[in-house]
Amino acid sequence: MGKQSDNKSYNDSKINKEVTILFFAVVVIAIFMGTYIYINSKERFNSASDMKSQMQGTYTYYIGDDPQRQIVIENDTMNYVSLSGDTWYEDISEWLPSEGEIYTYRTYYVTTSGDIKDGSDLYKKGGIMCTYTPTPSPTIVPTSAPKAIEDPDKNKSYSELTTSDKKEICEFIQGWYDYYDRREGKYTGDQYTDEVFQLAVERYGLTEEQLVYIWGYSYEY
C-alpha cells in the first residue's frame, strides 16, 4: 500500500513538472513570436538621412473611410493637423533607421508599408483631408474669432429670461460641446464641461448654477 502511494506521489510530481515546463515553453514561444512579428512589421532604412528623406510628407489617420487627422513631416518637424484645422507639432530628435523608429519625446514606428504607427493608431501614407473652422452654433462664434453678433444683455436677471433667451443659452452650450467633439475627433462627454460653462457665465452674466438649471431643462425650449 505504501509503495503504491509513493508511486502515485512520484507520478503526480512528474506530471506537475511537465505541465510547468510546458507552460513556460508556451510563454517563451509567445514572447518570441510577438517580438518577431513586432520587429518584422517595421521598415528598415540604410541611414538616418535616407529615412528622413523617405518619410517626408503627409500621413492620414482614418476612422472607417473618413480622415480624422494628419501627420505632416517637414524636415525634422512632425506637424499634427486635426479635422477642425487645429495644429500642433513635435520636434523629431532622432531618426532610428535600423529600428524603423522616429523619436520625438515619444516613439513612432514606420511599418513595412511606409505608414506611421502612433501607439495603436495607424497613419497611412498620403491622403486628403478637408479641414474646417468650427462654429459652435449658427448664432455663436468661438471667442478666438471676431465677434459677428451682438452680445446679450448681461444686465438681464434670471427671472427676466424668456423662453427664447433660454433656448439661445442651450444652443450656445450645445454648440461648444459640438465644437470640442469635432476638435478632438470623438465624443468628449463631460471632459470640457468646466470650460463650456465658464464661457456661458462670461457671455450671459448668470451664475453657473443658473446655467446648469437652464441646461437641465433644455428639452423644454
Secondary structure, 3 states (H helix, E strand, C coil): CHHHHHHHHHHHHHHHHHHHHHHHHHHHHHHHHHHHHHHHCECCCCCHHHHHHHCCEEEEEEECCEEEEEEEEECCEEEEEECCCCEEEEECCEEECCCCEEECCCEEEEECCCCEEECCEEEEECCCCCCCCCCCECCECCCCCCCCCCCCCCCCCHHHCCHHHHHHHHHHHHHHHHHHHHHHCCCCCCCCHHHHHHHHHHHHCCCHHHHHHHHHCHHHC
